[in-house]
Amino acid sequence: MISEARTDEDILATRAVMLQLRTALAPGDYLPTVRSMMREGYRLAALRDDAGEVVAVAGFRSFRMLYAGGHILYVDDLSTDGRRRSKGHGRALLDWLKAEARRLGCTQLHLDSGVQREQAHRFYFREGMGVNCLHFRIEL
């Protein structure tokens, strides 16, 4: 079952899976960071197994971008528990995100993925996603 994490308890239930992706974030900083981001439009969805354990998580937001030609859903974070990969959890969560994007009137779904994440890239390509730009950054 996929649902949005809105309560502190729900957000904390996503922490272990999210920190597998976002390893630089200290566990104690997770809840206040997510809460702060939520005030800026960040949303968090969790896929739970039959026992209620979070097995995959996605952080996302929707906004307008001129280059995209309108409203998009941007996926900040998409992580499946490393012990539970290749069981369809990532696909189920990505399908949910696509449906949520359509519900919001978005015309595109976007995400960035680190160049080192080759396994994730294979998954995104299998799901019909393509590379259409390079993302550049500079530390300030």
HELIX and SHEET records of a PDB file:
HELIX    1   1 ASP A    8  LEU A   21  1                                  14    
HELIX    2   2 PRO A   27  ASP A   29  5                                   3    
HELIX    3   3 TYR A   30  MET A   38  1                                   9    
HELIX    4   4 GLY A   82  ARG A   84  5                                   3    
HELIX    5   5 HIS A   89  ARG A  103  1                                  15    
HELIX    6   6 GLU A  118  ARG A  126  1                                   9    
SHEET    1   A 5 ILE A   2  GLU A   4  0                                        
SHEET    2   A 5 ARG A  43  ARG A  48 -1                                        
SHEET    3   A 5 VAL A  54  MET A  65 -1                                        
SHEET    4   A 5 GLY A  70  THR A  80 -1                                        
SHEET    5   A 5 GLN A 108  LEU A 111  1                                        
END                                                                             
